[in-house]
């Protein structure tokens, strides 16, 4: 039957998928940290407030 076979993983493909996943996690965490550092200063610069939205 078609579709019931167990796929075999090429080690290079598995390594590529793992690398892309790790890169995505690092970028997500990195941009979140950067936003925490830069956002308050940028909000003060742009709107003259403290960035709390009030």
Secondary structure, DSSP 8 states (H G I E B T S, - for coil): -TT-S-----HHHHHHHHHHHHHHHHHHHHHHHHHHHHHHHHHHHHHSS-SS--
